Amino acid sequence: MSGRRPTRLLSAAVVLAGAAVLLAPAFLLSGFHLFQLTMMAVYAVAILGLSLVTGYTGQVSLGHGAFYAVGAYASAILMTDFAWPYWTTLPVAGAMCAAFGFAVGFPALRLTGHYLALVTFALAVAVPQILRAHFAEGWSGGVQGLVIVGPEAPAGLPLSPDQWTYLFTVAVAAVLFALARNLLAGRMRYAMVAIRDQPLAAEAAGIDLARVKTRAFALSAGCTGIAGALGAIAVQFVAPDSFSVQLSIALFVGLVVGGAASLPGAVLGAAFVQFVPNLSELVNKNAPGVVYGVLLVATLFLMPHGVAGALRGAVTSRRGRSNR
């Protein structure tokens, strides 16, 4: 009992310190910088969803921008056409995208590797075209998109809309990361990793490959759909051009840079996606893409297992030296 109390106190201290770090920007930053951190939290949730299916299950997806778009439009339509409160649209967006992902997961039973990547890439190409099609204009607003009224802080809270949007987004992200952590602490993680590393051995051991793959795709799509809804609420605007193939590629880049099978890696990858393009433009306004490409290649070359993998390796190496 005496040994558990210091451990609990340490855990509580870590949680409180983490909460302070997350809450501080709302009161220290404002305007565009706070919006950037809000979008970083949104991308972290989206990359978390991609990590479940690609990082842990090994199914390469280049089409998660499509799930992001569906979640964003689900939230936008419910808010503009049906006057739903913004927070009530999140579970609906997640459920719709989970069902969509479950349907997409069926081809994943037969396709692997680059074949599955091409199918999901085609999905990312098709969804923006469908959203701007004539038959969908009544819902999607066509190329003009939909304008959303931003959320206001609950009555009695002395917070600006930017502050409340940031705090709300971070709170939702924290809940989703906690749920993902609990999921990956159980048997589901071992089944997913077994399918990724040794599918034949996993099937021989009695793991239902079809069930695990489709569930992973559904959970992944649902998580990314909620990210899309959060992004729509934060940006207060949705349009087909906002969800081009570049979004899917950016999410995949964030996954690889942060660390494919790592929850902290999703946050680190989101920071890369959000801030490195802006940094590249500051370095060279004439060719920001060149600077971005150099930084990306350098990161992958120096840290082939992602930033999270490099940090984990550094901590392990330091512990090894201290134990000698």
VEXFI-912456 format. One record per atom (N, C-alpha, C, CB): z, y, x; residue in one letter. Coordinates in pm, whole numbers, padded with zeros to 5 digits, always signed. Last residue first. Glycine has a CB too. Layout:
% residues N
ZYXA...
//
This chain:
% residues 324
-01625+00106+02409R-01630+00037+02538R-01505+00064+02621R-01755+00081+02615R-01621+00255+02186N-01546+00130+02181N-01547+00056+02315N-01604+00040+02072N-01792+00465+02235S-01649+00494+02227S-01565+00369+02226S-01619+00575+02105S-02043+00342+02220R-01996+00393+02349R-01846+00420+02348R-02072+00520+02385R-02052+00278+01947G-02057+00173+02048G-02007+00218+02182G-02197+00121+02062G-02050+00529+01832R-01936+00441+01811R-01931+00329+01915R-01941+00382+01671R-02303+00615+01918R-02182+00686+01963R-02057+00600+01945R-02165+00818+01887R-02470+00436+01783S-02470+00439+01930S-02344+00506+01984S-02595+00512+01983S-02415+00509+01518T-02386+00373+01565T-02377+00367+01716T-02492+00276+01516T-02513+00772+01516V-02371+00746+01489V-02331+00609+01539V-02342+00757+01338V-02783+00726+01570A-02704+00807+01663A-02556+00783+01643A-02736+00955+01645A-02860+00575+01347G-02866+00515+01479G-02783+00592+01580G-03010+00508+01526G-02827+00769+01147R-02746+00646+01143R-02745+00578+01279R-02800+00551+01035R-03021+00952+01228L-02881+00992+01226L-02789+00870+01225L-02852+01082+01104L-03251+00794+01192A-03218+00847+01325A-03071+00888+01332A-03308+00967+01358A-03242+00744+00917G-03234+00633+01012G-03197+00679+01151G-03365+00559+01016G-03276+01004+00820A-03151+00931+00790A-03133+00814+00887A-03151+00881+00645A-03535+01057+00909V-03423+01136+00961V-03291+01064+00938V-03421+01274+00896V-03724+00754+00980G-03682+00868+00901G-03562+00939+00962G-03650+00826+00762G-03799+00572+01164H-03724+00522+01048H-03671+00635+00962H-03608+00435+01095H-03919+00724+01365P-04003+00634+01285P-03932+00576+01163P-04053+00521+01371P-03888+01000+01497M-03793+00930+01408M-03871+00838+01315M-03707+01033+01325M-04099+01084+01651L-03965+01085+01711L-03864+01006+01629L-03918+01227+01727L-04312+01050+01471F-04318+00990+01604F-04179+00979+01666F-04409+01072+01696F-04236+01194+01248L-04258+01050+01234L-04261+00981+01369L-04388+01024+01159L-04221+01452+01363T-04103+01392+01299T-04118+01241+01289T-04081+01451+01160T-04484+01491+01449A-04375+01490+01547A-04250+01423+01489A-04342+01633+01591A-04618+01490+01204V-04647+01386+01303V-04535+01376+01405V-04780+01415+01375V-04500+01722+01089L-04490+01592+01024L-04513+01478+01124L-04592+01582+00910L-04570+01925+01267L-04428+01896+01243L-04410+01759+01180L-04367+02003+01154L-04850+01911+01240V-04787+01886+01370V-04640+01851+01353V-04801+02009+01462V-04882+01979+00968G-04925+01848+01019G-04860+01813+01151G-05075+01845+01034G-04782+02241+00969Y-04717+02138+00888Y-04753+02000+00938Y-04756+02153+00740Y-04973+02363+01135V-04833+02360+01176V-04757+02251+01100V-04766+02497+01154V-05197+02329+00969V-05194+02271+01104V-05051+02258+01154V-05277+02358+01203V-05133+02473+00741G-05151+02328+00732G-05147+02260+00866G-05280+02298+00664G-05135+02738+00820P-05005+02673+00798P-05016+02522+00788P-04942+02727+00672P-05314+02930+00961A-05334+02785+00954A-05201+02715+00934A-05404+02734+01082A-05234+03194+00928N-05376+03162+00922N-05401+03013+00906N-05446+03213+01046N-04962+03212+00966K-05013+03238+00833K-05159+03199+00818K-04995+03384+00799K-04741+03035+01135N-04882+03070+01148N-04940+03088+01008N-04962+02962+01228N-04468+03046+01072V-04510+03026+01210V-04654+03072+01230V-04496+02880+01251V-04464+03074+00797L-04404+03179+00878L-04450+03170+01023L-04251+03170+00871L-04582+02836+00720E-04652+02961+00691E-04595+03078+00771E-04645+02993+00541E-04386+02656+00799S-04519+02649+00861S-04596+02779+00839S-04598+02530+00806S-04182+02720+00622L-04162+02744+00765L-04296+02745+00838L-04069+02638+00826L-04297+02627+00388N-04268+02771+00402N-04249+02808+00548N-04144+02809+00321N-04311+02349+00448P-04433+02427+00422P-04412+02577+00436P-04485+02396+00283P-04025+02298+00484V-04118+02293+00597V-04250+02363+00568V-04145+02149+00635V-03885+02306+00235F-03873+02415+00332F-03977+02413+00443F-03738+02412+00393F-03945+02089+00063Q-03923+02222+00010Q-03937+02331+00116Q-03788+02231-00053Q-03973+01859+00221V-04079+01896+00126V-04067+02042+00083V-04074+01804+00003V-03726+01860+00359F-03852+01869+00432F-03963+01919+00340F-03890+01733+00494F-03548+01826+00147A-03538+01947+00229A-03668+01969+00307A-03418+01939+00325A-03625+01572+00067A-03646+01684-00024A-03639+01816+00051A-03543+01682-00137A-03537+01422+00284G-03680+01431+00257G-03712+01546+00164G-03729+01303+00197G-03262+01452+00248L-03325+01504+00369L-03476+01519+00350L-03295+01413+00489L-03233+01318+00003V-03195+01459+00014V-03263+01523+00136V-03042+01475+00025V-03318+01064+00073A-03387+01134-00035A-03357+01283-00030A-03346+01077-00172A-03133+00986+00266G-03270+01016+00308G-03348+01088+00201G-03341+00890+00346G-02909+00915+00123P-02910+01045+00191P-03049+01086+00236P-02817+01041+00310P-03024+00660+00041L-02993+00764-00056L-02980+00902+00009L-02863+00730-00129L-03287+00479+00177S-03164+00552+00208S-03142+00659+00101S-03170+00616+00349S-03543+00364+00258A-03437+00291+00188A-03303+00355+00219A-03436+00141+00228A-03696+00565+00400A-03743+00502+00277A-03632+00436+00196A-03847+00399+00311A-03631+00881+00502G-03586+00744+00523G-03608+00667+00395G-03436+00738+00566G-03754+01132+00518G-03611+01121+00499G-03557+00985+00535G-03575+01152+00359G-04025+01065+00555V-03956+01151+00651V-03805+01135+00640V-03996+01297+00631V-04081+00908+00330V-04098+00852+00464V-04020+00934+00567V-04246+00848+00502V-04023+01086+00115L-03961+00954+00124L-03965+00900+00267L-04030+00856+00030L-04193+01301+00169G-04049+01321+00171G-03974+01190+00183G-04005+01393+00047G-04438+01171+00129V-04405+01224+00261V-04254+01244+00272V-04480+01358+00287V-04416+01126-00146F-04424+01011-00055F-04391+01054+00088F-04565+00947-00060F-04417+01387-00239L-04301+01302-00265L-04299+01182-00171L-04300+01255-00411L-04673+01466-00155A-04555+01535-00102A-04429+01451-00123A-04538+01672-00169A-04833+01299-00310I-04835+01284-00164I-04712+01349-00103I-04963+01345-00104I-04776+01401-00563S-04745+01262-00532S-04739+01239-00382S-04848+01168-00596S-04878+01663-00525L-04736+01642-00557L-04694+01499-00524L-04709+01672-00704L-05148+01627-00483Q-05067+01677-00372Q-04918+01658-00399Q-05096+01824-00346Q-05256+01570-00728V-05230+01457-00637V-05140+01501-00522V-05362+01400-00583V-05082+01808-00944S-05199+01747-00881S-05157+01632-00789S-05278+01853-00801S-04930+01961-01120F-04899+01821-01096F-05019+01746-01040F-04851+01754-01226F-05014+02210-01180S-04887+02201-01108S-04856+02059-01066S-04774+02255-01193S-05233+02187-01340D-05257+02210-01198D-05129+02205-01115D-05324+02344-01179D-05121+02165-01599P-05177+02048-01531P-05195+02067-01382P-05308+02012-01592P-04804+02334-01622A-04949+02336-01636A-05006+02218-01559A-05009+02471-01584A-04504+02491-01722V-04574+02368-01684V-04722+02388-01710V-04519+02245-01764V-04213+02684-01657F-04357+02681-01683F-04411+02545-01641F-04430+02797-01607F-03964+02709-01547Q-03988+02770-01678Q-04137+02778-01712Q-03929+02910-01681Q-03849+02600-01324V-03968+02685-01305V-04000+02763-01432V-04089+02599-01264V-03635+02457-01443A-03611+02553-01335A-03727+02651-01320A-03587+02479-01204A-03756+02295-01632I-03652+02387-01675I-03629+02496-01570I-03520+02311-01703I-03925+02147-01466A-03983+02232-01569A-03882+02336-01617A-04031+02147-01688A-03735+02010-01310G-03828+02104-01247G-03890+02199-01348G-03937+02029-01173G-03616+01849-01503L-03536+01950-01434L-03624+02055-01368L-03445+01884-01329L-03839+01689-01564A-03778+01772-01668A-03694+01883-01605A-03692+01687-01762A-03877+01562-01315G-03981+01648-01370G-03928+01741-01478G-04092+01564-01427G-03638+01416-01302A-03665+01521-01203A-03772+01617-01252A-03708+01460-01069A-03687+01241-01508I-03578+01337-01523I-03594+01450-01422I-03440+01267-01504I-03895+01099-01381G-03921+01175-01502G-03813+01278-01531G-03934+01082-01620G-03760+00972-01177T-03857+01076-01142T-03893+01160-01263T-03983+01014-01081T-03610+00793-01335C-03543+00889-01247C-03637+01004-01212C-03493+00820-01119C-03816+00645-01456G-03722+00721-01537G-03651+00828-01456G-03621+00628-01597G-03940+00524-01235A-04015+00621-01315A-03922+00707-01400A-04117+00549-01405A-03726+00357-01151S-03785+00456-01061S-03857+00565-01139S-03882+00388-00963S-03688+00194-01372L-03578+00280-01325L-03632+00392-01237L-03475+00197-01248L-03944+00070-01377A-03895+00147-01491A-03784+00243-01450A-03844+00054-01602A-03957-00058-01128F-04055+00045-01162F-04007+00132-01276F-04189-00020-01199F-03740-00234-01157A-03739-00134-01050A-03838-00022-01081A-03772-00199-00915A-03831-00390-01368R-03710-00309-01385R-03704-00199-01279R-03584-00398-01376R-04052-00510-01247T-04073-00422-01362T-03951-00335-01387T-04106-00504-01487T-03922-00654-01039K-04025-00554-01010K-04044-00457-01126K-04157-00622-00978K-03747-00824-01177V-03694-00727-01082V-03795-00617-01055V-03655-00795-00950V-03923-00981-01335R-03819-00900-01397R-03771-00791-01303R-03701-00988-01440R-04087-01103-01141A-04145-01019-01247A-04041-00927-01306A-04207-01106-01358A-03906-01254-00983L-03981-01143-00924L-04035-01049-01031L-04095-01197-00840L-03608-01377-01014D-03721-01354-01105D-03797-01231-01056D-03672-01336-01253D-03485-01589-00768I-03497-01450-00813I-03623-01435-00898I-03500-01352-00692I-03460-01842-00656G-03434-01827-00798G-03441-01685-00850G-03303-01882-00829G-03542-01886-00403A-03397-01877-00423A-03361-01852-00570A-03340-01766-00337A-03814-01867-00422A-03757-02000-00404A-03607-02001-00429A-03787-02051-00264A-03832-01589-00433E-03870-01667-00550E-03813-01808-00542E-04022-01672-00565E-03748-01529-00173A-03673-01478-00287A-03705-01557-00414A-03704-01329-00308A-03948-01648-00021A-03811-01700-00011A-03726-01652-00129A-03747-01656+00122A-04159-01482-00100L-04165-01626-00126L-04027-01688-00121L-04258-01695-00025L-04073-01223-00013P-04094-01253-00155P-04098-01403-00187P-04222-01191-00201P-03894-01081+00195Q-03938-01220+00191Q-03961-01261+00045Q-03833-01313+00258Q-03870-00796+00159D-03879-00856+00292D-03937-00997+00290D-03744-00859+00356D-03875-00735-00118R-03946-00651-00022R-03971-00725+00109R-03867-00523+00005R-03710-00927-00229I-03850-00923-00271I-03933-00841-00171I-03863-00862-00412I-03472-00851-00103A-03528-00984-00078A-03676-00989-00116A-03450-01091-00155A-03430-00600-00214V-03457-00610-00071V-03518-00745-00036V-03329-00587+00010V-03381-00678-00484M-03490-00587-00449M-03529-00599-00302M-03451-00444-00481M-03155-00843-00459A-03277-00896-00516A-03397-00810-00478A-03265-00905-00669A-02971-00664-00351Y-03010-00782-00273Y-03138-00844-00326Y-02898-00885-00272Y-02951-00479-00564R-02998-00438-00431R-03049-00557-00352R-02886-00367-00354R-02840-00628-00771M-02975-00576-00785M-03033-00536-00650M-02977-00456-00880M-02577-00679-00714R-02674-00786-00688R-02818-00736-00694R-02656-00899-00787R-02459-00354-00599G-02447-00484-00665G-02559-00580-00628G-02445-00466-00813G-02509-00110-00501A-02391-00178-00446A-02375-00318-00504A-02266-00096-00473A-02712+00002-00639L-02747-00058-00510L-02627-00122-00442L-02808+00045-00419L-02570+00105-00858L-02673+00002-00877L-02700-00073-00748L-02802+00065-00929L-02412+00299-00733N-02349+00185-00798N-02447+00071-00820N-02288+00227-00931N-02618+00470-00648R-02528+00409-00550R-02458+00287-00609R-02424+00511-00501R-02724+00552-00891A-02807+00475-00798A-02721+00403-00694A-02909+00566-00729A-02507+00697-00989L-02553+00579-01062L-02639+00490-00971L-02633+00620-01186L-02500+00903-00797A-02384+00814-00813A-02424+00686-00886A-02271+00886-00889A-02746+01021-00843F-02722+00959-00713F-02602+00865-00720F-02698+01067-00605F-02700+01116-01104L-02805+01017-01079L-02787+00947-00945L-02942+01083-01085L-02492+01302-01057V-02471+01188-01147V-02573+01079-01120V-02478+01232-01294V-02623+01485-00889A-02505+01413-00841A-02478+01289-00927A-02382+01505-00841A-02821+01584-01062A-02860+01509-00942A-02743+01426-00889A-02909+01606-00832A-02659+01720-01245V-02741+01607-01290V-02782+01520-01172V-02866+01656-01366V-02554+01915-01070A-02465+01823-01142A-02541+01700-01190A-02400+01895-01262A-02783+02051-00987V-02704+01978-00888V-02612+01878-00956V-02623+02076-00801V-02858+02166-01235T-02947+02073-01165T-02870+01989-01064T-03059+02151-01095T-02636+02332-01290F-02674+02226-01382F-02760+02120-01313F-02748+02284-01503F-02647+02507-01071L-02529+02422-01091L-02561+02306-01184L-02411+02505-01148L-02903+02629-01115Y-02872+02558-00992Y-02756+02460-01013Y-02837+02656-00880Y-02863+02745-01367T-02969+02646-01347T-02944+02563-01222T-03105+02714-01339T-02656+02927-01308W-02631+02815-01399W-02737+02707-01383W-02627+02864-01543W-02787+03103-01131Q-02669+03030-01088Q-02645+02908-01177Q-02547+03121-01090Q-02992+03201-01296D-03025+03129-01172D-02906+03046-01125D-03067+03228-01063D-02845+03330-01505P-02930+03214-01534P-02966+03134-01409P-03058+03259-01603P-02509+03397-01377S-02646+03437-01408S-02728+03313-01442S-02710+03515-01288S-02185+03361-01519L-02289+03313-01429L-02425+03364-01474L-02289+03158-01423L-01913+03350-01640P-01976+03468-01579P-02080+03429-01474P-01870+03559-01515P-01885+03185-01941L-01900+03165-01797L-01973+03283-01736L-01975+03033-01767L-01892+03248-02209G-01764+03259-02140G-01773+03240-01990G-01670+03160-02195G-02136+03019-02312A-02057+03139-02343A-01923+03136-02270A-02034+03151-02494A-02335+02874-02048P-02254+02865-02171P-02167+02989-02188P-02167+02739-02170P-02623+03043-01918A-02491+02984-01897A-02415+02977-02029A-02411+03065-01793A-02950+02955-02031E-02844+03053-02011E-02711+02981-01992E-02836+03151-02131E-03271+02839-01921P-03136+02817-01974P-03042+02933-01942P-03079+02688-01919P-03588+02995-02009G-03490+02942-01915G-03352+02928-01975G-03483+03030-01794G-03847+02895-02211V-03736+02990-02201V-03627+02927-02114V-03680+03029-02343V-04166+02819-02081I-04036+02772-02129I-03934+02883-02113I-03992+02644-02053I-04509+02794-02149V-04401+02878-02095V-04271+02837-02162V-04430+03031-02118V-04764+02570-02065L-04659+02608-02159L-04552+02689-02087L-04596+02482-02226L-05122+02595-01994G-04987+02545-01978G-04892+02593-02086G-04934+02585-01846G-05388+02649-01974Q-05297+02763-01981Q-05152+02720-01964Q-05314+02835-02113Q-05524+02414-01992V-05514+02474-01858V-05419+02593-01857V-05652+02517-01810V-05321+02288-02259G-05442+02288-02178G-05420+02350-02042G-05552+02361-02249G-05095+02255-02405G-05136+02392-02378G-05260+02402-02293G-05026+02467-02313G-05019+02002-02482S-04997+02041-02342S-05026+02187-02313S-05081+01956-02254S-05081+01984-02756W-04947+01954-02707W-04921+02015-02570W-04927+01804-02701W-05342+02068-02785G-05245+02108-02886G-05102+02083-02843G-05272+02035-03014G-05480+01942-02578E-05447+02085-02566E-05342+02129-02667E-05572+02169-02583E-05574+01688-02590A-05432+01704-02561A-05388+01850-02559A-05400+01640-02428A-05844+01697-02632F-05765+01633-02735F-05614+01650-02713F-05798+01485-02741F-05938+01821-02393H-05941+01893-02520H-05849+01831-02624H-06084+01898-02574H-05730+01782-02099A-05838+01741-02188A-05825+01810-02324A-05838+01588-02206A-05517+01827-01936R-05605+01943-01962R-05722+01908-02053R-05659+01998-01830R-05399+01576-01928L-05321+01689-01979L-05409+01810-02010L-05213+01728-01879L-05593+01422-01802I-05561+01395-01943I-05488+01515-02004I-05474+01268-01955I-05580+01528-01545Q-05705+01540-01621Q-05681+01517-01770Q-05809+01441-01569Q-05321+01453-01466P-05354+01596-01484P-05482+01617-01563P-05366+01663-01349P-05362+01159-01472V-05269+01228-01563V-05299+01378-01576V-05126+01209-01514V-05542+01072-01268A-05581+01072-01409A-05493+01159-01497A-05580+00932-01462A-05420+01082-01020V-05542+01159-01041V-05570+01177-01190V-05661+01090-00972V-05208+00907-01055A-05179+01046-01020A-05301+01135-01041A-05132+01057-00875A-05355+00673-01099L-05269+00726-01205L-05238+00873-01180L-05139+00645-01214L-05465+00634-00850A-05555+00662-00962A-05476+00720-01079A-05630+00535-01005A-05230+00567-00717F-05301+00691-00679F-05397+00732-00791F-05378+00671-00546F-05176+00322-00831T-05086+00433-00861T-05147+00566-00822T-04953+00414-00788T-05395+00182-00717V-05377+00189-00863V-05288+00307-00899V-05318+00058-00917V-05347+00209-00442L-05468+00268-00501L-05456+00282-00652L-05591+00184-00466L-05109+00066-00415A-05111+00207-00380A-05233+00276-00442A-05113+00225-00226A-05194-00191-00479L-05102-00122-00570L-05101+00028-00542L-04961-00179-00557L-05351-00227-00248Y-05411-00239-00381Y-05324-00167-00485Y-05429-00388-00420Y-05184-00210-00029H-05274-00098-00053H-05343-00107-00189H-05378-00092+00056H-04920-00403-00169G-04976-00330-00056G-05068-00219-00098G-05049-00423+00034G-05021-00589-00464T-04926-00551-00359T-04998-00465-00256T-04862-00676-00292T-05048-00707-00798L-05098-00626-00689L-04987-00593-00590L-05161-00498-00742L-04914-00848-00994R-05030-00911-00931R-05079-00837-00807R-05142-00921-01031R-04710-00688-01072L-04682-00830-01058L-04795-00902-00985L-04659-00894-01196L-04811-00439-01111A-04741-00461-00985A-04707-00608-00965A-04614-00378-00980A-04901-00437-01372P-04998-00463-01265P-04933-00490-01131P-05092-00345-01251P-04636-00381-01485F-04700-00510-01504F-04812-00536-01403F-04756-00519-01644F-04560-00116-01438G-04503-00221-01353G-04571-00356-01369G-04358-00237-01381G-04661+00036-01636V-04733+00038-01509V-04685-00075-01419V-04717+00173-01438V-04460-00017-01824A-04598-00057-01852A-04681-00061-01724A-04663+00039-01952A-04243+00097-01693F-04240-00046-01725F-04380-00098-01752F-04149-00073-01846F-04324+00364-01689G-04315+00290-01564G-04310+00140-01586G-04193+00333-01486G-04303+00420-01963F-04432+00434-01895F-04433+00353-01766F-04462+00582-01866F-04027+00385-01992A-04120+00299-02068A-04259+00302-02005A-04127+00345-02215A-03945+00589-01821A-03905+00451-01793A-03997+00354-01866A-03758+00428-01834A-04047+00812-01950C-04105+00775-01821C-04065+00633-01780C-04062+00874-01713C-03885+00809-02180M-04031+00802-02191M-04094+00755-02061M-04088+00937-02231M-03629+00835-02065A-03663+00715-02141A-03815+00699-02154A-03599+00721-02280A-03644+01090-01943G-03617+00972-01863G-03659+00844-01934G-03470+00965-01828G-03689+01252-02168A-03788+01247-02060A-03769+01124-01974A-03779+01373-01973A-03447+01199-02302V-03574+01164-02365V-03684+01153-02260V-03613+01268-02474V-03254+01302-02126P-03258+01158-02153P-03387+01114-02219P-03143+01120-02241P-03346+01585-02130L-03345+01502-02009L-03344+01352-02039L-03224+01536-01925L-03317+01729-02361T-03450+01676-02332T-03449+01579-02213T-03547+01789-02305T-03068+01837-02379T-03094+01718-02459T-03230+01656-02430T-03085+01751-02606T-03080+02067-02226W-03010+01952-02171W-03033+01824-02251W-02862+01981-02165W-03222+02253-02386Y-03281+02201-02261Y-03213+02073-02213Y-03273+02307-02152Y-03239+02192-02737P-03168+02247-02621P-03217+02179-02493P-03014+02229-02636P-03555+02206-02906W-03443+02127-02856W-03370+02204-02746W-03492+01989-02803W-03774+02314-03045A-03653+02394-03023A-03532+02311-02984A-03620+02472-03149A-04017+02200-03065F-03913+02147-03153F-03778+02215-03134F-03899+01998-03131F-04185+02331-02887D-04236+02297-03020D-04127+02253-03118D-04338+02188-03008D-04028+02382-02654T-04112+02486-02713T-04152+02457-02857T-04236+02505-02629T-03876+02148-02599M-03812+02279-02600M-03896+02383-02674M-03786+02325-02459M-04061+01941-02611L-03942+01935-02697L-03875+02071-02708L-03843+01831-02644L-04237+02029-02413I-04283+02018-02552I-04164+02015-02647I-04369+01892-02571I-04077+02014-02178A-04136+02141-02221A-04177+02138-02368A-04258+02174-02135A-04010+01740-02162S-03905+01841-02177S-03962+01971-02232S-03835+01867-02042S-04266+01633-02132A-04179+01588-02240A-04070+01690-02267A-04116+01452-02207A-04355+01760-01900Y-04417+01795-02027Y-04334+01748-02146Y-04557+01735-02035Y-04183+01636-01711A-04186+01781-01725A-04244+01822-01860A-04267+01845-01611A-04247+01364-01741G-04112+01412-01768G-04107+01562-01791G-04019+01375-01655G-04515+01374-01660V-04482+01329-01795V-04342+01376-01833V-04493+01175-01806V-04485+01458-01391A-04558+01540-01487A-04523+01503-01631A-04708+01526-01466A-04347+01241-01281Y-04287+01375-01275Y-04353+01465-01380Y-04304+01438-01132Y-04540+01046-01312F-04414+01035-01387F-04341+01170-01391F-04324+00926-01323F-04729+01153-01132A-04764+01134-01273A-04639+01121-01358A-04853+01009-01290A-04609+01143-00888G-04631+01274-00944G-04668+01266-01091G-04739+01347-00866G-04624+00880-00816H-04503+00923-00885H-04511+01067-00935H-04385+00908-00793H-04830+00743-00688G-04857+00808-00815G-04734+00859-00887G-04927+00715-00902G-04821+00574-00481L-04872+00707-00451L-04897+00785-00579L-05002+00697-00368L-04605+00319-00391S-04655+00401-00502S-04698+00537-00451S-04548+00416-00613S-04554-00001-00283V-04601+00130-00241V-04662+00204-00359V-04704+00117-00126V-04276-00182-00309Q-04399-00158-00383Q-04446-00015-00356Q-04378-00183-00536Q-04028-00237-00198G-04146-00256-00116G-04278-00239-00188G-04142-00390-00055G-03776-00198-00296T-03851-00311-00350T-03980-00336-00273T-03883-00287-00496T-03678+00022-00147Y-03595-00097-00164Y-03673-00219-00213Y-03484-00068-00260Y-03890+00211-00125G-03798+00186-00015G-03725+00055-00027G-03699+00297-00007G-04024+00191-00378T-04095+00174-00250T-04000+00138-00138T-04170+00301-00214T-03834+00209-00584V-03946+00117-00597V-04017+00091-00465V-04045+00171-00698V-03636+00384-00493L-03597+00259-00559L-03712+00160-00562L-03550+00287-00702L-03776+00606-00398S-03709+00518-00303S-03673+00384-00366S-03583+00585-00250S-03853+00735-00630L-03956+00670-00549L-03894+00572-00450L-04040+00774-00474L-03600+00836-00707G-03672+00742-00791G-03779+00666-00713G-03736+00814-00907G-03554+01007-00488L-03462+00898-00516L-03529+00792-00603L-03335+00950-00585L-03754+01191-00530I-03768+01100-00416I-03671+00983-00428I-03744+01174-00284I-03644+01319-00756A-03775+01255-00764A-03794+01154-00651A-03887+01360-00758A-03405+01419-00650V-03400+01322-00760V-03532+01248-00771V-03367+01393-00892V-03512+01595-00460A-03425+01486-00416A-03415+01378-00523A-03285+01540-00381A-03645+01778-00619Y-03725+01686-00538Y-03640+01569-00486Y-03789+01760-00420Y-03416+01907-00726V-03513+01841-00813V-03594+01739-00735V-03607+01945-00879V-03301+02015-00496A-03226+01915-00573A-03320+01838-00666A-03114+01982-00654A-03507+02194-00434M-03473+02087-00339M-03395+01977-00408M-03392+02144-00220M-03490+02366-00647M-03606+02278-00639M-03584+02167-00537M-03731+02358-00602M-03247+02490-00575T-03259+02419-00703T-03375+02322-00699T-03277+02519-00819T-03319+02609-00337L-03221+02501-00334L-03223+02421-00465L-03081+02557-00307L-03500+02800-00441Q-03544+02699-00345Q-03448+02582-00339Q-03559+02761-00206Q-03328+02957-00596F-03434+02879-00662F-03485+02769-00568F-03550+02971-00706F-03186+03078-00394L-03115+02986-00483L-03214+02899-00560L-03025+03063-00581L-03392+03233-00288H-03326+03133-00204H-03249+03032-00289H-03231+03200-00104H-03464+03409-00498F-03558+03307-00451F-03490+03198-00369F-03666+03372-00368F-03145+03481-00630G-03290+03497-00635G-03367+03379-00582G-03329+03618-00560G-02879+03417-00394S-02932+03464-00521S-03084+03466-00514S-02877+03603-00556S-02577+03280-00253L-02719+03310-00252L-02762+03359-00389L-02801+03185-00211L-02310+03237-00305L-02345+03303-00180L-02491+03347-00176L-02317+03210-00064L-02281+03099-00536F-02208+03225-00527F-02239+03302-00398F-02059+03198-00535F-02432+02873-00504A-02444+02945-00630A-02378+03082-00623A-02382+02863-00743A-02350+02764-00257P-02474+02843-00265P-02488+02923-00394P-02592+02753-00250P-02100+02622-00328A-02100+02749-00255A-02231+02827-00268A-02072+02724-00110A-02130+02369-00439L-02106+02482-00528L-02125+02618-00458L-01966+02473-00584L-02169+02198-00222L-02272+02206-00326L-02255+02329-00414L-02268+02080-00412L-01934+02236-00077V-02063+02264-00012V-02173+02281-00117V-02100+02151+00087V-01748+02146-00264A-01745+02286-00221A-01877+02326-00158A-01631+02309-00121A-01813+01876-00278A-01829+01959-00397A-01831+02108-00360A-01716+01932-00497A-01742+01797-00018G-01881+01789-00062G-01908+01876-00184G-01917+01646-00093G-01466+01840-00032A-01546+01915+00065A-01694+01914+00025A-01528+01858+00207A-01398+01653-00229L-01374+01795-00252L-01456+01882-00158L-01226+01826-00236L-01470+01415-00096V-01533+01451-00223V-01518+01600-00251V-01473+01369-00338V-01295+01424+00124V-01440+01424+00146V-01514+01466+00020V-01488+01284+00191V-01049+01408-00007A-01081+01526+00073A-01231+01538+00097A-01006+01522+00206A-01066+01154-00118A-01056+01270-00207A-01093+01398-00133A-00915+01281-00265A-01071+01002+00118S-01186+00998+00026S-01185+01119-00067S-01184+00867-00057S-00816+01064+00216L-00935+01100+00294L-01059+01103+00205L-00956+01001+00411L-00658+00952+00016L-00650+01096+00042L-00773+01145+00119L-00522+01129+00119L-00727+00685+00044R-00759+00755-00080R-00756+00905-00061R-00662+00714-00189R-00625+00641+00301T-00767+00621+00275T-00811+00694+00149T-00799+00471+00263T-00351+00688+00267P-00430+00778+00352P-00580+00765+00328P-00400+00752+00498P-00307+00463+00079R-00286+00603+00042R-00360+00700+00132R-00140+00635+00043R-00344+00219+00204R-00442+00263+00105R-00429+00412+00075R-00426+00182-00024R-00131+00171+00370G-00260+00196+00431G-00362+00250+00334G-00312+00072+00494G+00076+00123+00195S+00084+00242+00279S-00048+00276+00344S+00189+00222+00386S+00000-00121+00082M+00000+00000+00000M+00000+00126+00085M+00120+00001-00092M
//
